[in-house]
Amino acid sequence: MISIKLGGIITEAGLSFTVDGFRLVYAVITAFMWAATAVFSKEYFVNERENLNRYRIFTLLTFIATEGVMLSGDLMTTFLFFEILSFTSFTWVIHEETKEAVRAGYTYLFIAVIGGLVLFMGLALLKYSAGTLSFDALKEAAGGAPDRSLILAAGICILFGFGCKAGMFPVHVWLPKAHPVAPSPASALLSGILTKVGIYGILMTSCTALSGNQIFALAVLIPGVITMALGAVLALFSVNLKRTLACSSMSQIGFILTGIGMMLLFTAGGNEEGAGIALSGLMLHMVNHSLIKLTLFMAAGVVMMNLKVLTLDEIRGYGRNKPLLKAAFAFGALGISGVPLFNGYLSKTLLHESIVEGSRDLSAYGSLLSVTEWAFLISGGLTCAYMLKLFICIFVQRNRDEKLQQSFDRGKKCMNKASTAAVFGSSLLTVILGQPFISLRLIEFMTGFEEIRNFKSFTPENLKGSVISLAIGAIIYLTVVRRILIKRESYVNLWPEKLDLEELLYRPLITRYIPEAMGRAALIFGENRILKPILEKLLSAAIILTRILESLTDGLILILRKTVMRERRVKSEAETEPGFLYGLSAALAAGAGRLLYNFTFAMMMTCIGILIVLCTILFIVF
């Protein structure tokens, strides 16, 4: 292990970087994925002239920030780079500047900023309780803390903050909306790497400050199981190629979180071998999922750059005579479905083995783990079903429009040699890492768990879990997809729009319920002769402050628009009714609502977050 410390201005110990097996592997994977997407991007953006400078600059900044997180040696260093990449990656989501892209971008940024603030609160609480945020010293310091309840509270805040980036339920709402609107090379990085940044923070906190904490284990395990199952269901119902892959990412993150929860339960029960199996499975699945989604999203990018559409009915039959694209997509689909001899099989088998062993060893959680095992198997089956749905749609079926199908068949060349090397070359890694001889040694290098080399990958018991999931997937495809989700030879999305958590809860909470509560409170307190003039002045000042914030940040936006940024400015023109308290509160809500639909909101939220962090640091220092 190599540790490096830089400076001492931001934190007492300065920025801290550490290199060990796991960090080194992910630093290399991060660099490889950026290189592969950079090669693919050259052809993907060949006909695009606008916003390319912005995309390239912020892609480079995001790469630097991501490597900073993966090599961080303490939680404060992790946090600083984590917050940087939250803003830099936001530009990927809004790159196309369509209405859908801007809306998804604001959802992404809002979740990221709120998560970052809660995360910082957790770090401040952890620093107060344990006295350190260094990964090397945190486990011992947290174990000797006088009040373990504060450590747990800090852990819950940290879980929420990092979970926002990982796409964990219930703060997953950005993920299915951001990926479809972002450029495909960016989607590959969002899904393959940036979600792992959140997992990295949760994993490092679990292995240090919260190691063996049963309550925290359940706080990770239960949302992990929900995320795993819900993501798979959403992917099955989706009729958009990239949205399906995005929901799939959410589901696979659930698999990894389930592994973290199992590791914590084993650690609490003193079962080091079980904890080692769970840790091995989740780390390998992190690697496998990153490489699989690199392949699948670049393959989706090939479809997008040739057809400019992603709905299944419109792209049906496109890849029938494109063998390399078909092979690359097939390798990714087989890997993520957990088919033996492909990379997802071993990592899912290790995770399943940890759940099975937990059912035997952790009797206190027997019922929960039985439900977890079936959720695991069924989610694996759903993964097989929706990947089978995508593959058959794009590469087997014929398009309903025969003339369109003929044009698909004539165009055998769908990408140049460089893109072919990036897409097909990446897909070969799913086969290479599917060989136990290679994967088991990679696990040993990442975890230091030497006993893993004795793991038997293809025993009847281990193959049984894979066969059950694949059988469930085949049954779901034949019964649900073919008979219910395809009507009159057209793919239909039967998922109720009302079940969108963002539209059902989060947006109404911000734009309706909170302003209504403010208005009612204003009416109640406004009856008091003493409070009424005070409240009127406060609300008037709030409206003025909202406009000042918008105007000041618009100046910065104007500068950026003249350089690398190119955004559309929407002026807020909230009307007020002086003298009417309820009208003032409504005007404030309207002004804030308009501000949400301006790029200014992105800058404002980021600036507010940075100011809160800096003020807190100054308070701690002085």
N, C-alpha and C positions, 0 to 999 in steps of 0.2 A: 504494500500500500504506500502510495506517495501522497504527501499532503503539502499544500502550498498556501501561505497566508499573504495577503496583499493589503498594505495600508492599515489604517485604524480609525478612519474618519467616520464611516457609516455605522460601524459597530465597534464594540470594544476590541475585538480581535481582528477586525478588518474582514475583507472577503476571504473566504476559505474554500480551497479546492482540494479534492481527494480523488485519486485514481486507484480503483481496485478492479476485480474481475468483472463484476456486474456493470459498473460505470464505464469501464473501457469498452465492453461489448456494445453498450447502448450508444456511446459516443461514436463508435465506428458505424453502427447501423444508421444513426442520424446523418452522418456525413455521406454514407452510401445513398440514402434515400434522397438527400438534397441533390447529389450528383445525378442520380437517375432521372429525377423530375426536371432538372435543369436541361439535360439532353433532350428529353421529351418536349419540354416547353418551347424549344426553338421551332419545331414544326407546329405545335399546337397554336402558337401566337403568330404564325407567319403572316396572316392576313389582318392582324390587329395592329393599329398604330397608336391608339389612345391608351393612356394609363400604364403603358409598359414600364416606363421609368419608375413610377410609383411601385409597381408590382416587384420589380427587380430589387429596388433599394430595400423595401420592407421584407422581402424574402431573405435577403442577406442579414438584416437586423434580427429577424426571427431565428435564423440559423445560429447566430452568435448567442442569442438569449437562451435558446434551447440547449446548446452545449454547456452554457453556464449553469443551467439547472442540473443537467445530468452529471456534471462533474463537481457539484457543490459539496462542501464539507460540513456545512451547518445549515440550519433552517432559515436563517436570515439571508444568507447568500441565495438559497433556493427561492425565497420570497421575492427578492429584488429582481432577479432575472425572470421569474414567473410573471410578475406584473408588467415587465417590459414586453414580453412576447404576447401578453393579452391584448395590448394595444396594437402592436405591429401586425399581428395576425388578423386583426379586425379588418384591415384594408383588403385582405384576401376575400373576405365575405362580401364586401360592398363593391368589389372590383368592376362588375358589369354595370353598376349604377342603375339597375332597373328598380322598379317599385318593390318587387319581391326581395331583391338583394339588399336594398337599404333597410327594409323592415327586418329581415333576418340578421343583418349586421347590428342593428340596435338591440335586438334580443340577445345576441351573442355578447355584445359589450356590456349591456346592463347586468347580465348574469355574471360576467367576468369581474366587473367592478364591485358588485355586492359581495361576490365570493371572496375577492381580494381583501375587502375591508374586514369581513368576518375572520378570514385567515389571519390577518395581522392582529386582530384582537386575541385570537387563540395563541399566537406566538408571544405576544406581550404577557399573557397570563402564564404561559409555560415558562418563560424567562423568569418571571416573578416567583413561580413555585419551585422550579428546579435550579435556577441560578445559571443556566447555560442553555445554548441552542446547538452546541456542537454535537454532531452525530457520535463522535468517539466517546464523549463524556456523558451524553444525555441519559443513557440507560441506567448507569449507576446513580447519577444525580436524581433522576425521577424516582428510582426505587427508594432512595433515602429521603424523599420529600416528606415533610411532616403532615401535609394534608393531601392525600391522594385524590380527594374529590376535585380539587382544583386542577390536578393533572388530567383527570377525566374530562372536566369541562373544557379545558384547553384542547384536548384531543377531539372532542365533538366539533368545536369551532374549526379546527384544522381539517377535519374530515369534510365538513361542509365546503370550506374554501377550495380545497383541492378537488373535491367531488364535482364542483361546478365546471372545471376544465375537463375532467374525465368523462363527463356525460352521465353521471350517476343519478338515478331517480331520487328525488323529484325535481332536480335541477338540470334535467336532460333536455329541456325544451328547445334549446338552441341547436342541438346537434342535427336532428332530422331536417331542419330548415336551412342551416348554413351550408351543408355540403352540396345540395343540388344547385345552389346559385353561385357557388365559388368555382373558379376555373379548376378543371380536373387535376392538374399537377398540385394545386394548393389543397384540393380535397384529399389527395393521397397523403399529404403531410399533416393535415388537420386530423385525419382519422388514424394514420399510422404512427405519428410521433406526438402531436400535441395532446391527445388524450392520455398518452403514456406519461406526459409531464405531470398531470394530476395524479395518476397512479403512483408515480415515483414518490411524490410527497406523502401520500397516504401510506405507502409501503415503508418508507424510512421512518415515519412517525410510529408506525406499528411495531417495527423492529427495535425501537429504542425507548421512547417515553412510555408507550402503552403496551409494551411486551408483556403478554400473559394476563392482561386485563379482560376479564370475561364480559363485562358490560360493554366495553368498547368492541370486543369481538362480535357481539350480537349487533351492535350499531353498524358494523361493516357488513356482516353476513346477511342480515335481513334485507337491507336496500340492495345488496349485491344480487340476491336471488330474484328480487322484483325486477331489477334492471335487466337481468339475464332473460327472464321470461317475457317481459313487456317489449323489449327491443326486438325479440324474435317474432312476436305476434305482429308488431307494427311493420316489420320487414315483409312478412307474408302477405299482408293486405296491400302493400304499396304497389303502384303501377308506374312508378318512375324509377329508372335504373339507378341513378345516383342516390335517390332517397332510400331505396332498398338497401344499398350498400351502407348508407349512413346509419340506418336503424340496426343493421347487422353489427356495425361497430359498437353501438350502444349495448347490444346483447353480449358481445364478446368482452366488453369491459365488465359486464356483470359476472362472467365466468371468472375473470381475474380477481374481482372483489370477493367473490365467494371463496377463492383460494386464500386470500388474505385473512378472511374471517376464520377459516379452518385452521390456518397456521396459528392464529392467536388462541383459539380454543385448545389446540394441542399443547401450546406453550404453557397455558394456564394449568393444564392437567399433567404437566411434567413429561409428556410423550415427545421426546426429541426426534425420534424417527418419523413419527407422523407429521411433526412440524416441518421436518426436512423435506418430506414428500410433497407437502402442500406448497412450500416455498419453491421447490424445484418446478412443480407444475405451473405455478403462476408466473414465474420468471421466464420459463420457456414459452409460455403462451403469449406473454408480452412481445417477445422477439418474433414468434411465428405470426401473430396478428399484424404486426407492423409490416412485415414483408409481404404477407398475403394481400393486405389492403393497398400496398404500393402497386402490386400487379393488377388488382381488380379495378382500381380507380384510374390507372393509366389506360387499361383496356376500355373502360367507359369513356375516357377522354378521346380515344380513337373514334368511337362511335359519335361522340359529340362534335368533333372537329370536321367530320365528314357529312353528318346529317343535320347538325344544329338542333336536334330534338332528342329527348330522352324517354318519352312515354313509350310503354311497351308495344302498344298497337302500331306506332309509327316506325319503330326500329325492328319490328319482327322480321326475321329472315335475313337481316343484314349480313350476318357472318357465315352464311351457309358455305360459301366457297372461299373462305379466308382462313387457311389452315393454321398459320402461325398465331393469329389472333384467337382462333378457336382453342388451340392447344394451351396458350397462355391463360385464357379465362378458365379453361377446364382444370388446369393445375391449381389455380387459386381456389376454385370452387371445391375441388377434392380436398385441398388442404384445410379449408375452414370448416368443411363438413366432418372432418375427423376420420377420413378413410385411411386404413392402414397403408404404410409406406409413403404417406405424405405427412408434412410437418405437423399439422394440427392433431394428428392421431395421438402421438406420444404425450403432448402437453395436456390434452383433454383426458387421456387415460390416467395420468398422474393426479390430476385434479379429482377425477372420479374415484380413484383409489383412496385419496385422502378422505373423501366423504364416507366411503364404505367403511374404512378403518375407524373413522370417527363414530359411526353408528354402533360399532362394536365396543369401542374403548370409552366413549363419552356417554355413558348411560343416562346422565341427567338431561341430555339434549337429544335423546333417541327419537322422539316424535318429530322434532324440528328437522333433524338431519334426514329422516326418512322422506319428509316433504321436500327437503333440499335435493336429495338424490333424484327423485322423480321429476322435479323441476329441471334439474340438470339434463336428464335423459330426454325429456320432452323438448326442451329448448334446443338440444342438439339435433333432435328430429326435425324441428321447425327450420333450423339452419339448413339442413339437407334439402328440405322441401322448397324453401324460397330460392336457394341456389340452383336447384333443378329447374324451377320455374323460369329463372333468368336464362339459363343455358339453353333450354329447349326453345324458348321464345326467340332468342337472337340467332342461334346456330342450327336449329333443327327445323322449326316450323317455317312455312312460307307466308309471305305477307298477303293480306286479303286483296290488295291491289296488285294484280298480276303484272301490270306495266312497271310498277315500282319495284317489284321483285326482280324483274328482268334487268332493270338498271342496277340493282344491287349485285346481281350475278355477273354483269359485264365488268363492273369495277373491282377486279381482283386485287389491285394494289390499294391498300388502305392507309399505309404509312411508309415513310422513307426508311432507309437502312439504319440510321441512327436511332430512330424511334423503335424500330423492330428490335434492335439490340437492347434498348432500355426495357421494353415491355417483356419480350420473350426471355431475355437474360435474367430479369428479376424473377420470372416465374419458375426458372430452373432451381432457384433456392428452396422452393417448397418441396422439391423432390430430394435435394441434397440433405436438407435438415430433417427429412422424413426417415432417414436411416438412423436407427438407434445408436449405432456405433459412434456417429458424429454428435448427435443431440445429447447423449448422456455425458460425453466429455465436455461439451459446451456447458451443460448444467453444472458439472463439477467445478469448472473454471469460474463460473459466476457465483456459485453459492459456497464452495468449499466443502460440500456435503459428499464425502468420499463414498458412503454406502450406496449412493445412487448408481454406481457403476454395476452393482449386482442386480439392478431392477430388470425383471424379465418382461419384455414388452409385448410378446405375442403368446402369452399363456391363454388357455381357454377362458379363464375368468376375465382377463383384460379385454380380450376380443369380444366377449359377450356384451360388455357395455357399448362398444362401438356398433356391433350388429343390431342391438336393440334400438339405438338412436337412428341408425340408417333405415331400419325397418319402419320405425315410426314416421320418418321422413317420407318414405315411399308411399305409405298409406295416406298421409296427409295430402301429398301431391295428387294422388289418384282420386281421393274423395272430396277434399276441400277445394283445391286449386282447380282441378278439371271440371268438377261438377257445380261448384258454387261461385268461384272467383272468375270463371270464364263464362260469359253469357253471350249467345249468338256470335261466337267466335271473337269476342272482344273482351279484353281484360278489364275488370271493374274493381273499383275500390269501395268495399262495403264498410270500411271503418267509419263510424259516426264522427262527423266533424265536431260535434258538441263535446266529444271526449278529449279535445285538444286542451291540455292542461294550461297552456299559456292563455288561450282565449277563454277558458272556463274559469280560471282563478286569477292568474297573475295580472293580466291587463285590466280586467274589471276592478281588481283591488286597487290598482294605481290610478286609473282614470275615472272610476265611478264611486266605489265604496268609500275610499279615503276622502275625496272631495265632499261627498255627501255628509260624511261624519263631521268634517270640518264645518260645513254649512250649518248643520244642526247644532253643533256645539257653539258656533258663533251666535245663533239665534237665542240659545238658552242663556249664555253669558251676557249677550247683548242687552238683555232686559235690565241688567244691573246698571244704574246710572253712572257708577264710578268706573266699571270695567268697559262699558261700551265705547267711550272715546279712546281709551287705551288700545282696545282691540282694533278699532278702525285705523288708528295710526300704524299699528304693527302690520296689519294686512296691506295697507297702502305702501309701507316700506318694503314689504315682501315682494309686491308687484314691481316696484322700482328696482329692487335688487335682481329680480329675474331678468328684467330688461337690460340692466347693466352687465350682468354675466354674459348675456347673449351678445351684446354689442362688443364687449372686450374680446371675447373669444372669436367673434367674427373677424376682428382685425388680424388675429393670428391665422385664421383660415384664409384670409385674403392673401397674406404673404405666401402661405403654402400653395395656394392655387396658382400663383405666379411662378412657382418653382416645380416641385414634383407632384403636388396634389392638384386634383381637378374635381371639385365638388360643386354641387348646386346649392346655393344659399336660399333658404326660405325664411323670409322676415316674419317675426311674430307680431301680430297686430291685435292684441287682446284689448277689448273695449271694457272700460270700467264705469261704474255708476257711483261716484263719490257720495258718501253719506249713507249708503245702504250696506250694512255689514254683510248680509248674505250675498249681495251682489259683488262685494269685494272678494269674498272667498271664492265665488264662482269664477271671477275674472282671473284670480291667481291660478286656479285649477286649469282654466283655459290656456293661460299663458304657458304654464308648465307643460300642458298637453301638446301645444304647438312646438315647444322646445324639444320634445321627444322626437319630432320628425325632422330635425335639423342636424346636420353633421356637427354643429356646435355642441349638441348634447354629448356626443362622444368625447370631444375635447374637455367639456366642462366636467363630466363625470371622472375622467382621468385626472384632471387637475385637482378636483376635490379630494380624490383618493390619495394623491401624492401629498397634498397639504396636510391631511389628517395624519398620514404616516410621519411626515417630517415634524409636525407639532408634537406627536407622541414621543418621537426620538429625542427631541429637545427637552421635553418634560422629564424623561428618564435620565438624560445626561446631566441636566442642571438641577 
